[in-house]
Amino acid sequence: MLQRRIVELIPDAGVFEEAVQMAFQARHTLADCLYLAAAKRINAPLITADGPMRDRGTRAYGNISILGGVTSN
């Protein structure tokens, strides 16, 4: 999958530091903010079923959407 570029690895250099900053800015968990930092790094939307992550994460990265069909979390 890597050779066919179906999956691409993102180097951790810089992603961790940015995730830490995002966690403080969003007042959200570092684990979730690692996803935010990776999405931001590749300029991709982040789709989540976690309402609080979407609400808080938007403070640090605006391109977050809630998964369709999710009513509460």
mmJSON file of the N, C-alpha and C atoms, coordinates in Angstrom:
{"data_MODEL":{"atom_site":{
"group_PDB":["ATOM","ATOM","ATOM","ATOM","ATOM","ATOM","ATOM","ATOM","ATOM","ATOM","ATOM","ATOM","ATOM","ATOM","ATOM","ATOM","ATOM","ATOM","ATOM","ATOM","ATOM","ATOM","ATOM","ATOM","ATOM","ATOM","ATOM","ATOM","ATOM","ATOM","ATOM","ATOM","ATOM","ATOM","ATOM","ATOM","ATOM","ATOM","ATOM","ATOM","ATOM","ATOM","ATOM","ATOM","ATOM","ATOM","ATOM","ATOM","ATOM","ATOM","ATOM","ATOM","ATOM","ATOM","ATOM","ATOM","ATOM","ATOM","ATOM","ATOM","ATOM","ATOM","ATOM","ATOM","ATOM","ATOM","ATOM","ATOM","ATOM","ATOM","ATOM","ATOM","ATOM","ATOM","ATOM","ATOM","ATOM","ATOM","ATOM","ATOM","ATOM","ATOM","ATOM","ATOM","ATOM","ATOM","ATOM","ATOM","ATOM","ATOM","ATOM","ATOM","ATOM","ATOM","ATOM","ATOM","ATOM","ATOM","ATOM","ATOM","ATOM","ATOM","ATOM","ATOM","ATOM","ATOM","ATOM","ATOM","ATOM","ATOM","ATOM","ATOM","ATOM","ATOM","ATOM","ATOM","ATOM","ATOM","ATOM","ATOM","ATOM","ATOM","ATOM","ATOM","ATOM","ATOM","ATOM","ATOM","ATOM","ATOM","ATOM","ATOM","ATOM","ATOM","ATOM","ATOM","ATOM","ATOM","ATOM","ATOM","ATOM","ATOM","ATOM","ATOM","ATOM","ATOM","ATOM","ATOM","ATOM","ATOM","ATOM","ATOM","ATOM","ATOM","ATOM","ATOM","ATOM","ATOM","ATOM","ATOM","ATOM","ATOM","ATOM","ATOM","ATOM","ATOM","ATOM","ATOM","ATOM","ATOM","ATOM","ATOM","ATOM","ATOM","ATOM","ATOM","ATOM","ATOM","ATOM","ATOM","ATOM","ATOM","ATOM","ATOM","ATOM","ATOM","ATOM","ATOM","ATOM","ATOM","ATOM","ATOM","ATOM","ATOM","ATOM","ATOM","ATOM","ATOM","ATOM","ATOM","ATOM","ATOM","ATOM","ATOM","ATOM","ATOM","ATOM","ATOM","ATOM","ATOM","ATOM","ATOM","ATOM","ATOM","ATOM","ATOM","ATOM","ATOM","ATOM"],
"id":[1,2,3,4,5,6,7,8,9,10,11,12,13,14,15,16,17,18,19,20,21,22,23,24,25,26,27,28,29,30,31,32,33,34,35,36,37,38,39,40,41,42,43,44,45,46,47,48,49,50,51,52,53,54,55,56,57,58,59,60,61,62,63,64,65,66,67,68,69,70,71,72,73,74,75,76,77,78,79,80,81,82,83,84,85,86,87,88,89,90,91,92,93,94,95,96,97,98,99,100,101,102,103,104,105,106,107,108,109,110,111,112,113,114,115,116,117,118,119,120,121,122,123,124,125,126,127,128,129,130,131,132,133,134,135,136,137,138,139,140,141,142,143,144,145,146,147,148,149,150,151,152,153,154,155,156,157,158,159,160,161,162,163,164,165,166,167,168,169,170,171,172,173,174,175,176,177,178,179,180,181,182,183,184,185,186,187,188,189,190,191,192,193,194,195,196,197,198,199,200,201,202,203,204,205,206,207,208,209,210,211,212,213,214,215,216,217,218,219],
"type_symbol":["N","C","C","N","C","C","N","C","C","N","C","C","N","C","C","N","C","C","N","C","C","N","C","C","N","C","C","N","C","C","N","C","C","N","C","C","N","C","C","N","C","C","N","C","C","N","C","C","N","C","C","N","C","C","N","C","C","N","C","C","N","C","C","N","C","C","N","C","C","N","C","C","N","C","C","N","C","C","N","C","C","N","C","C","N","C","C","N","C","C","N","C","C","N","C","C","N","C","C","N","C","C","N","C","C","N","C","C","N","C","C","N","C","C","N","C","C","N","C","C","N","C","C","N","C","C","N","C","C","N","C","C","N","C","C","N","C","C","N","C","C","N","C","C","N","C","C","N","C","C","N","C","C","N","C","C","N","C","C","N","C","C","N","C","C","N","C","C","N","C","C","N","C","C","N","C","C","N","C","C","N","C","C","N","C","C","N","C","C","N","C","C","N","C","C","N","C","C","N","C","C","N","C","C","N","C","C","N","C","C","N","C","C","N","C","C","N","C","C"],
"label_atom_id":["N","CA","C","N","CA","C","N","CA","C","N","CA","C","N","CA","C","N","CA","C","N","CA","C","N","CA","C","N","CA","C","N","CA","C","N","CA","C","N","CA","C","N","CA","C","N","CA","C","N","CA","C","N","CA","C","N","CA","C","N","CA","C","N","CA","C","N","CA","C","N","CA","C","N","CA","C","N","CA","C","N","CA","C","N","CA","C","N","CA","C","N","CA","C","N","CA","C","N","CA","C","N","CA","C","N","CA","C","N","CA","C","N","CA","C","N","CA","C","N","CA","C","N","CA","C","N","CA","C","N","CA","C","N","CA","C","N","CA","C","N","CA","C","N","CA","C","N","CA","C","N","CA","C","N","CA","C","N","CA","C","N","CA","C","N","CA","C","N","CA","C","N","CA","C","N","CA","C","N","CA","C","N","CA","C","N","CA","C","N","CA","C","N","CA","C","N","CA","C","N","CA","C","N","CA","C","N","CA","C","N","CA","C","N","CA","C","N","CA","C","N","CA","C","N","CA","C","N","CA","C","N","CA","C","N","CA","C","N","CA","C","N","CA","C","N","CA","C","N","CA","C","N","CA","C"],
"label_alt_id":[null,null,null,null,null,null,null,null,null,null,null,null,null,null,null,null,null,null,null,null,null,null,null,null,null,null,null,null,null,null,null,null,null,null,null,null,null,null,null,null,null,null,null,null,null,null,null,null,null,null,null,null,null,null,null,null,null,null,null,null,null,null,null,null,null,null,null,null,null,null,null,null,null,null,null,null,null,null,null,null,null,null,null,null,null,null,null,null,null,null,null,null,null,null,null,null,null,null,null,null,null,null,null,null,null,null,null,null,null,null,null,null,null,null,null,null,null,null,null,null,null,null,null,null,null,null,null,null,null,null,null,null,null,null,null,null,null,null,null,null,null,null,null,null,null,null,null,null,null,null,null,null,null,null,null,null,null,null,null,null,null,null,null,null,null,null,null,null,null,null,null,null,null,null,null,null,null,null,null,null,null,null,null,null,null,null,null,null,null,null,null,null,null,null,null,null,null,null,null,null,null,null,null,null,null,null,null,null,null,null,null,null,null,null,null,null,null,null,null],
"label_comp_id":["MET","MET","MET","LEU","LEU","LEU","GLN","GLN","GLN","ARG","ARG","ARG","ARG","ARG","ARG","ILE","ILE","ILE","VAL","VAL","VAL","GLU","GLU","GLU","LEU","LEU","LEU","ILE","ILE","ILE","PRO","PRO","PRO","ASP","ASP","ASP","ALA","ALA","ALA","GLY","GLY","GLY","VAL","VAL","VAL","PHE","PHE","PHE","GLU","GLU","GLU","GLU","GLU","GLU","ALA","ALA","ALA","VAL","VAL","VAL","GLN","GLN","GLN","MET","MET","MET","ALA","ALA","ALA","PHE","PHE","PHE","GLN","GLN","GLN","ALA","ALA","ALA","ARG","ARG","ARG","HIS","HIS","HIS","THR","THR","THR","LEU","LEU","LEU","ALA","ALA","ALA","ASP","ASP","ASP","CYS","CYS","CYS","LEU","LEU","LEU","TYR","TYR","TYR","LEU","LEU","LEU","ALA","ALA","ALA","ALA","ALA","ALA","ALA","ALA","ALA","LYS","LYS","LYS","ARG","ARG","ARG","ILE","ILE","ILE","ASN","ASN","ASN","ALA","ALA","ALA","PRO","PRO","PRO","LEU","LEU","LEU","ILE","ILE","ILE","THR","THR","THR","ALA","ALA","ALA","ASP","ASP","ASP","GLY","GLY","GLY","PRO","PRO","PRO","MET","MET","MET","ARG","ARG","ARG","ASP","ASP","ASP","ARG","ARG","ARG","GLY","GLY","GLY","THR","THR","THR","ARG","ARG","ARG","ALA","ALA","ALA","TYR","TYR","TYR","GLY","GLY","GLY","ASN","ASN","ASN","ILE","ILE","ILE","SER","SER","SER","ILE","ILE","ILE","LEU","LEU","LEU","GLY","GLY","GLY","GLY","GLY","GLY","VAL","VAL","VAL","THR","THR","THR","SER","SER","SER","ASN","ASN","ASN"],
"label_asym_id":["A","A","A","A","A","A","A","A","A","A","A","A","A","A","A","A","A","A","A","A","A","A","A","A","A","A","A","A","A","A","A","A","A","A","A","A","A","A","A","A","A","A","A","A","A","A","A","A","A","A","A","A","A","A","A","A","A","A","A","A","A","A","A","A","A","A","A","A","A","A","A","A","A","A","A","A","A","A","A","A","A","A","A","A","A","A","A","A","A","A","A","A","A","A","A","A","A","A","A","A","A","A","A","A","A","A","A","A","A","A","A","A","A","A","A","A","A","A","A","A","A","A","A","A","A","A","A","A","A","A","A","A","A","A","A","A","A","A","A","A","A","A","A","A","A","A","A","A","A","A","A","A","A","A","A","A","A","A","A","A","A","A","A","A","A","A","A","A","A","A","A","A","A","A","A","A","A","A","A","A","A","A","A","A","A","A","A","A","A","A","A","A","A","A","A","A","A","A","A","A","A","A","A","A","A","A","A","A","A","A","A","A","A","A","A","A","A","A","A"],
"label_entity_id":["1","1","1","1","1","1","1","1","1","1","1","1","1","1","1","1","1","1","1","1","1","1","1","1","1","1","1","1","1","1","1","1","1","1","1","1","1","1","1","1","1","1","1","1","1","1","1","1","1","1","1","1","1","1","1","1","1","1","1","1","1","1","1","1","1","1","1","1","1","1","1","1","1","1","1","1","1","1","1","1","1","1","1","1","1","1","1","1","1","1","1","1","1","1","1","1","1","1","1","1","1","1","1","1","1","1","1","1","1","1","1","1","1","1","1","1","1","1","1","1","1","1","1","1","1","1","1","1","1","1","1","1","1","1","1","1","1","1","1","1","1","1","1","1","1","1","1","1","1","1","1","1","1","1","1","1","1","1","1","1","1","1","1","1","1","1","1","1","1","1","1","1","1","1","1","1","1","1","1","1","1","1","1","1","1","1","1","1","1","1","1","1","1","1","1","1","1","1","1","1","1","1","1","1","1","1","1","1","1","1","1","1","1","1","1","1","1","1","1"],
"label_seq_id":[1,1,1,2,2,2,3,3,3,4,4,4,5,5,5,6,6,6,7,7,7,8,8,8,9,9,9,10,10,10,11,11,11,12,12,12,13,13,13,14,14,14,15,15,15,16,16,16,17,17,17,18,18,18,19,19,19,20,20,20,21,21,21,22,22,22,23,23,23,24,24,24,25,25,25,26,26,26,27,27,27,28,28,28,29,29,29,30,30,30,31,31,31,32,32,32,33,33,33,34,34,34,35,35,35,36,36,36,37,37,37,38,38,38,39,39,39,40,40,40,41,41,41,42,42,42,43,43,43,44,44,44,45,45,45,46,46,46,47,47,47,48,48,48,49,49,49,50,50,50,51,51,51,52,52,52,53,53,53,54,54,54,55,55,55,56,56,56,57,57,57,58,58,58,59,59,59,60,60,60,61,61,61,62,62,62,63,63,63,64,64,64,65,65,65,66,66,66,67,67,67,68,68,68,69,69,69,70,70,70,71,71,71,72,72,72,73,73,73],
"pdbx_PDB_ins_code":[null,null,null,null,null,null,null,null,null,null,null,null,null,null,null,null,null,null,null,null,null,null,null,null,null,null,null,null,null,null,null,null,null,null,null,null,null,null,null,null,null,null,null,null,null,null,null,null,null,null,null,null,null,null,null,null,null,null,null,null,null,null,null,null,null,null,null,null,null,null,null,null,null,null,null,null,null,null,null,null,null,null,null,null,null,null,null,null,null,null,null,null,null,null,null,null,null,null,null,null,null,null,null,null,null,null,null,null,null,null,null,null,null,null,null,null,null,null,null,null,null,null,null,null,null,null,null,null,null,null,null,null,null,null,null,null,null,null,null,null,null,null,null,null,null,null,null,null,null,null,null,null,null,null,null,null,null,null,null,null,null,null,null,null,null,null,null,null,null,null,null,null,null,null,null,null,null,null,null,null,null,null,null,null,null,null,null,null,null,null,null,null,null,null,null,null,null,null,null,null,null,null,null,null,null,null,null,null,null,null,null,null,null,null,null,null,null,null,null],
"Cartn_x":[0.807,0.0,0.868,2.009,2.907,3.486,3.874,4.457,3.459,2.194,1.162,0.562,1.089,0.678,-0.793,-1.285,-2.634,-2.578,-1.491,-1.244,0.045,0.032,1.227,1.556,2.808,3.243,3.599,3.278,3.605,4.72,5.839,6.926,6.457,6.921,6.476,7.168,8.23,8.938,7.984,7.762,6.891,5.442,4.961,3.557,3.309,4.216,4.025,4.006,4.969,5.03,3.773,3.302,2.09,0.874,0.836,-0.273,-0.315,0.837,0.888,0.325,0.729,0.208,-1.305,-1.768,-3.2,-3.974,-3.399,-4.067,-4.289,-3.291,-3.451,-4.46,-4.352,-5.251,-6.702,-6.921,-8.27,-8.772,-7.844,-8.178,-8.788,-8.057,-8.505,-7.319,-7.583,-6.536,-5.447,-4.249,-3.126,-3.357,-3.9,-4.136,-5.008,-6.1,-6.963,-6.278,-5.494,-4.828,-3.722,-3.228,-2.29,-2.982,-4.254,-5.025,-5.213,-5.506,-5.681,-4.403,-3.282,-2.005,-1.667,-1.959,-1.696,-2.595,-3.864,-4.783,-4.326,-3.915,-3.444,-2.19,-1.294,-0.033,-0.283,-1.298,-1.57,-2.759,-3.221,-4.327,-5.554,-5.948,-7.076,-8.166,-9.407,-10.46,-10.353,-10.785,-10.849,-12.323,-12.732,-14.12,-14.139,-15.011,-15.066,-16.509,-16.696,-18.006,-18.048,-16.976,-16.827,-17.183,-18.385,-18.855,-17.932,-17.503,-16.587,-15.268,-14.769,-13.536,-13.765,-14.888,-15.187,-15.311,-16.047,-16.267,-14.975,-14.182,-12.93,-11.837,-11.774,-10.72,-10.802,-11.997,-12.169,-11.391,-11.122,-10.302,-8.885,-8.41,-7.038,-6.939,-7.982,-7.974,-9.416,-9.723,-11.1,-11.728,-10.968,-11.497,-11.913,-12.861,-13.342,-14.843,-15.305,-16.724,-17.146,-18.432,-18.988,-19.468,-19.273,-19.677,-21.181,-21.634,-23.067,-23.79,-24.989,-25.778,-25.524,-24.519,-24.205,-25.051,-25.833,-26.71,-26.144,-25.419,-24.82,-23.655,-22.814,-21.665,-21.348],
"Cartn_y":[-1.174,0.0,1.262,1.196,2.337,2.546,1.465,1.576,2.113,1.754,2.228,3.556,4.111,5.408,5.462,4.317,4.264,4.808,4.471,4.943,5.748,6.889,7.714,7.975,7.779,8.036,9.509,10.049,11.437,11.432,12.074,12.113,12.774,12.249,12.81,14.114,14.448,15.702,16.882,17.614,18.775,18.484,17.284,16.962,16.893,16.289,16.166,17.535,18.381,19.705,20.51,20.429,21.143,20.576,19.272,18.645,19.108,19.254,19.749,21.162,22.011,23.38,23.379,22.525,22.432,21.958,21.017,20.494,21.609,22.456,23.587,24.59,24.887,25.861,25.38,24.112,23.559,23.077,22.951,22.363,20.982,20.196,18.85,17.903,16.607,15.61,15.648,15.338,15.271,14.187,13.059,11.958,12.42,13.103,13.6,14.696,15.511,16.607,16.119,14.91,14.328,14.133,13.721,13.597,14.966,15.968,17.323,17.821,17.629,18.092,17.366,16.073,15.32,15.81,16.055,16.571,17.936,18.778,20.102,20.003,19.088,18.93,18.626,17.809,17.452,18.226,19.242,20.099,19.274,18.407,17.509,17.757,17.493,17.601,16.462,16.727,15.689,15.43,14.182,13.801,12.956,13.316,12.64,12.388,11.389,11.137,11.719,12.355,12.904,14.389,14.696,16.081,17.026,16.676,17.565,17.784,16.744,16.933,17.933,17.811,18.764,20.175,20.313,21.638,22.272,21.527,22.061,22.144,21.113,21.055,22.17,22.687,23.777,25.015,25.14,26.261,26.203,24.986,24.81,24.531,23.954,23.614,23.642,24.525,24.771,23.767,22.852,21.95,20.613,20.681,19.486,19.378,18.172,17.924,16.758,16.771,15.652,14.608,13.356,12.264,12.281,12.174,12.183,11.059,11.361,10.371,10.301,11.014,11.024,12.104,11.723,12.684,13.188,12.356,12.811,11.911,12.449,11.67,12.03],
"Cartn_z":[0.0,0.0,0.0,0.674,0.65,-0.742,-1.392,-2.724,-3.741,-3.581,-4.514,-4.081,-2.998,-2.457,-2.047,-1.585,-1.022,0.402,1.086,2.439,2.405,3.063,3.133,4.592,4.947,6.314,6.468,7.633,7.931,8.958,8.67,9.653,10.944,12.063,13.343,13.697,12.993,13.272,13.077,14.107,14.024,14.338,14.049,14.318,15.816,16.557,17.994,18.663,18.311,18.91,18.6,17.368,16.996,17.723,17.903,18.618,20.071,20.684,22.058,22.122,21.191,21.15,20.92,20.019,19.744,20.967,21.713,22.905,23.929,24.095,25.007,24.459,23.173,22.552,22.585,22.27,22.193,23.554,24.505,25.813,25.629,24.852,24.508,24.632,24.521,24.742,23.667,24.1,23.169,22.124,22.531,21.581,20.419,20.719,19.644,18.835,19.505,18.801,17.872,18.089,17.119,15.774,15.81,14.57,13.928,14.748,14.224,13.553,14.216,13.67,12.372,12.31,11.074,9.954,10.245,9.223,8.733,9.657,9.277,8.419,8.786,8.048,6.579,6.286,4.886,4.314,5.084,4.648,4.274,5.193,4.955,5.99,5.638,6.642,7.646,8.853,9.878,10.143,10.051,10.299,11.562,12.491,13.781,14.194,15.032,15.638,17.045,17.458,18.802,18.795,19.295,19.315,20.064,21.294,22.011,21.265,20.597,19.823,18.711,18.024,16.96,17.519,18.614,19.183,19.683,20.416,20.966,19.913,19.065,18.054,17.039,16.815,15.86,16.292,17.581,18.076,17.506,17.248,16.787,15.289,14.715,13.282,12.801,11.908,11.513,10.578,10.023,9.005,9.642,10.598,11.29,11.071,10.766,10.565,11.43,11.785,12.536,11.535,11.843,10.982,10.79,9.572,9.283,10.004,10.513,11.193,12.687,13.172,14.594,15.247,16.239,16.885,18.211,18.935,20.187,20.547,21.435,21.882,23.302],
"occupancy":[1.0,1.0,1.0,1.0,1.0,1.0,1.0,1.0,1.0,1.0,1.0,1.0,1.0,1.0,1.0,1.0,1.0,1.0,1.0,1.0,1.0,1.0,1.0,1.0,1.0,1.0,1.0,1.0,1.0,1.0,1.0,1.0,1.0,1.0,1.0,1.0,1.0,1.0,1.0,1.0,1.0,1.0,1.0,1.0,1.0,1.0,1.0,1.0,1.0,1.0,1.0,1.0,1.0,1.0,1.0,1.0,1.0,1.0,1.0,1.0,1.0,1.0,1.0,1.0,1.0,1.0,1.0,1.0,1.0,1.0,1.0,1.0,1.0,1.0,1.0,1.0,1.0,1.0,1.0,1.0,1.0,1.0,1.0,1.0,1.0,1.0,1.0,1.0,1.0,1.0,1.0,1.0,1.0,1.0,1.0,1.0,1.0,1.0,1.0,1.0,1.0,1.0,1.0,1.0,1.0,1.0,1.0,1.0,1.0,1.0,1.0,1.0,1.0,1.0,1.0,1.0,1.0,1.0,1.0,1.0,1.0,1.0,1.0,1.0,1.0,1.0,1.0,1.0,1.0,1.0,1.0,1.0,1.0,1.0,1.0,1.0,1.0,1.0,1.0,1.0,1.0,1.0,1.0,1.0,1.0,1.0,1.0,1.0,1.0,1.0,1.0,1.0,1.0,1.0,1.0,1.0,1.0,1.0,1.0,1.0,1.0,1.0,1.0,1.0,1.0,1.0,1.0,1.0,1.0,1.0,1.0,1.0,1.0,1.0,1.0,1.0,1.0,1.0,1.0,1.0,1.0,1.0,1.0,1.0,1.0,1.0,1.0,1.0,1.0,1.0,1.0,1.0,1.0,1.0,1.0,1.0,1.0,1.0,1.0,1.0,1.0,1.0,1.0,1.0,1.0,1.0,1.0,1.0,1.0,1.0,1.0,1.0,1.0,1.0,1.0,1.0,1.0,1.0,1.0],
"B_iso_or_equiv":[0.0,0.0,0.0,0.0,0.0,0.0,0.0,0.0,0.0,0.0,0.0,0.0,0.0,0.0,0.0,0.0,0.0,0.0,0.0,0.0,0.0,0.0,0.0,0.0,0.0,0.0,0.0,0.0,0.0,0.0,0.0,0.0,0.0,0.0,0.0,0.0,0.0,0.0,0.0,0.0,0.0,0.0,0.0,0.0,0.0,0.0,0.0,0.0,0.0,0.0,0.0,0.0,0.0,0.0,0.0,0.0,0.0,0.0,0.0,0.0,0.0,0.0,0.0,0.0,0.0,0.0,0.0,0.0,0.0,0.0,0.0,0.0,0.0,0.0,0.0,0.0,0.0,0.0,0.0,0.0,0.0,0.0,0.0,0.0,0.0,0.0,0.0,0.0,0.0,0.0,0.0,0.0,0.0,0.0,0.0,0.0,0.0,0.0,0.0,0.0,0.0,0.0,0.0,0.0,0.0,0.0,0.0,0.0,0.0,0.0,0.0,0.0,0.0,0.0,0.0,0.0,0.0,0.0,0.0,0.0,0.0,0.0,0.0,0.0,0.0,0.0,0.0,0.0,0.0,0.0,0.0,0.0,0.0,0.0,0.0,0.0,0.0,0.0,0.0,0.0,0.0,0.0,0.0,0.0,0.0,0.0,0.0,0.0,0.0,0.0,0.0,0.0,0.0,0.0,0.0,0.0,0.0,0.0,0.0,0.0,0.0,0.0,0.0,0.0,0.0,0.0,0.0,0.0,0.0,0.0,0.0,0.0,0.0,0.0,0.0,0.0,0.0,0.0,0.0,0.0,0.0,0.0,0.0,0.0,0.0,0.0,0.0,0.0,0.0,0.0,0.0,0.0,0.0,0.0,0.0,0.0,0.0,0.0,0.0,0.0,0.0,0.0,0.0,0.0,0.0,0.0,0.0,0.0,0.0,0.0,0.0,0.0,0.0,0.0,0.0,0.0,0.0,0.0,0.0],
"pdbx_formal_charge":[null,null,null,null,null,null,null,null,null,null,null,null,null,null,null,null,null,null,null,null,null,null,null,null,null,null,null,null,null,null,null,null,null,null,null,null,null,null,null,null,null,null,null,null,null,null,null,null,null,null,null,null,null,null,null,null,null,null,null,null,null,null,null,null,null,null,null,null,null,null,null,null,null,null,null,null,null,null,null,null,null,null,null,null,null,null,null,null,null,null,null,null,null,null,null,null,null,null,null,null,null,null,null,null,null,null,null,null,null,null,null,null,null,null,null,null,null,null,null,null,null,null,null,null,null,null,null,null,null,null,null,null,null,null,null,null,null,null,null,null,null,null,null,null,null,null,null,null,null,null,null,null,null,null,null,null,null,null,null,null,null,null,null,null,null,null,null,null,null,null,null,null,null,null,null,null,null,null,null,null,null,null,null,null,null,null,null,null,null,null,null,null,null,null,null,null,null,null,null,null,null,null,null,null,null,null,null,null,null,null,null,null,null,null,null,null,null,null,null],
"auth_seq_id":[1,1,1,2,2,2,3,3,3,4,4,4,5,5,5,6,6,6,7,7,7,8,8,8,9,9,9,10,10,10,11,11,11,12,12,12,13,13,13,14,14,14,15,15,15,16,16,16,17,17,17,18,18,18,19,19,19,20,20,20,21,21,21,22,22,22,23,23,23,24,24,24,25,25,25,26,26,26,27,27,27,28,28,28,29,29,29,30,30,30,31,31,31,32,32,32,33,33,33,34,34,34,35,35,35,36,36,36,37,37,37,38,38,38,39,39,39,40,40,40,41,41,41,42,42,42,43,43,43,44,44,44,45,45,45,46,46,46,47,47,47,48,48,48,49,49,49,50,50,50,51,51,51,52,52,52,53,53,53,54,54,54,55,55,55,56,56,56,57,57,57,58,58,58,59,59,59,60,60,60,61,61,61,62,62,62,63,63,63,64,64,64,65,65,65,66,66,66,67,67,67,68,68,68,69,69,69,70,70,70,71,71,71,72,72,72,73,73,73],
"auth_comp_id":["MET","MET","MET","LEU","LEU","LEU","GLN","GLN","GLN","ARG","ARG","ARG","ARG","ARG","ARG","ILE","ILE","ILE","VAL","VAL","VAL","GLU","GLU","GLU","LEU","LEU","LEU","ILE","ILE","ILE","PRO","PRO","PRO","ASP","ASP","ASP","ALA","ALA","ALA","GLY","GLY","GLY","VAL","VAL","VAL","PHE","PHE","PHE","GLU","GLU","GLU","GLU","GLU","GLU","ALA","ALA","ALA","VAL","VAL","VAL","GLN","GLN","GLN","MET","MET","MET","ALA","ALA","ALA","PHE","PHE","PHE","GLN","GLN","GLN","ALA","ALA","ALA","ARG","ARG","ARG","HIS","HIS","HIS","THR","THR","THR","LEU","LEU","LEU","ALA","ALA","ALA","ASP","ASP","ASP","CYS","CYS","CYS","LEU","LEU","LEU","TYR","TYR","TYR","LEU","LEU","LEU","ALA","ALA","ALA","ALA","ALA","ALA","ALA","ALA","ALA","LYS","LYS","LYS","ARG","ARG","ARG","ILE","ILE","ILE","ASN","ASN","ASN","ALA","ALA","ALA","PRO","PRO","PRO","LEU","LEU","LEU","ILE","ILE","ILE","THR","THR","THR","ALA","ALA","ALA","ASP","ASP","ASP","GLY","GLY","GLY","PRO","PRO","PRO","MET","MET","MET","ARG","ARG","ARG","ASP","ASP","ASP","ARG","ARG","ARG","GLY","GLY","GLY","THR","THR","THR","ARG","ARG","ARG","ALA","ALA","ALA","TYR","TYR","TYR","GLY","GLY","GLY","ASN","ASN","ASN","ILE","ILE","ILE","SER","SER","SER","ILE","ILE","ILE","LEU","LEU","LEU","GLY","GLY","GLY","GLY","GLY","GLY","VAL","VAL","VAL","THR","THR","THR","SER","SER","SER","ASN","ASN","ASN"],
"auth_asym_id":["A","A","A","A","A","A","A","A","A","A","A","A","A","A","A","A","A","A","A","A","A","A","A","A","A","A","A","A","A","A","A","A","A","A","A","A","A","A","A","A","A","A","A","A","A","A","A","A","A","A","A","A","A","A","A","A","A","A","A","A","A","A","A","A","A","A","A","A","A","A","A","A","A","A","A","A","A","A","A","A","A","A","A","A","A","A","A","A","A","A","A","A","A","A","A","A","A","A","A","A","A","A","A","A","A","A","A","A","A","A","A","A","A","A","A","A","A","A","A","A","A","A","A","A","A","A","A","A","A","A","A","A","A","A","A","A","A","A","A","A","A","A","A","A","A","A","A","A","A","A","A","A","A","A","A","A","A","A","A","A","A","A","A","A","A","A","A","A","A","A","A","A","A","A","A","A","A","A","A","A","A","A","A","A","A","A","A","A","A","A","A","A","A","A","A","A","A","A","A","A","A","A","A","A","A","A","A","A","A","A","A","A","A","A","A","A","A","A","A"],
"auth_atom_id":["N","CA","C","N","CA","C","N","CA","C","N","CA","C","N","CA","C","N","CA","C","N","CA","C","N","CA","C","N","CA","C","N","CA","C","N","CA","C","N","CA","C","N","CA","C","N","CA","C","N","CA","C","N","CA","C","N","CA","C","N","CA","C","N","CA","C","N","CA","C","N","CA","C","N","CA","C","N","CA","C","N","CA","C","N","CA","C","N","CA","C","N","CA","C","N","CA","C","N","CA","C","N","CA","C","N","CA","C","N","CA","C","N","CA","C","N","CA","C","N","CA","C","N","CA","C","N","CA","C","N","CA","C","N","CA","C","N","CA","C","N","CA","C","N","CA","C","N","CA","C","N","CA","C","N","CA","C","N","CA","C","N","CA","C","N","CA","C","N","CA","C","N","CA","C","N","CA","C","N","CA","C","N","CA","C","N","CA","C","N","CA","C","N","CA","C","N","CA","C","N","CA","C","N","CA","C","N","CA","C","N","CA","C","N","CA","C","N","CA","C","N","CA","C","N","CA","C","N","CA","C","N","CA","C","N","CA","C","N","CA","C","N","CA","C","N","CA","C","N","CA","C","N","CA","C"],
"pdbx_PDB_model_num":[1,1,1,1,1,1,1,1,1,1,1,1,1,1,1,1,1,1,1,1,1,1,1,1,1,1,1,1,1,1,1,1,1,1,1,1,1,1,1,1,1,1,1,1,1,1,1,1,1,1,1,1,1,1,1,1,1,1,1,1,1,1,1,1,1,1,1,1,1,1,1,1,1,1,1,1,1,1,1,1,1,1,1,1,1,1,1,1,1,1,1,1,1,1,1,1,1,1,1,1,1,1,1,1,1,1,1,1,1,1,1,1,1,1,1,1,1,1,1,1,1,1,1,1,1,1,1,1,1,1,1,1,1,1,1,1,1,1,1,1,1,1,1,1,1,1,1,1,1,1,1,1,1,1,1,1,1,1,1,1,1,1,1,1,1,1,1,1,1,1,1,1,1,1,1,1,1,1,1,1,1,1,1,1,1,1,1,1,1,1,1,1,1,1,1,1,1,1,1,1,1,1,1,1,1,1,1,1,1,1,1,1,1,1,1,1,1,1,1]
}}}
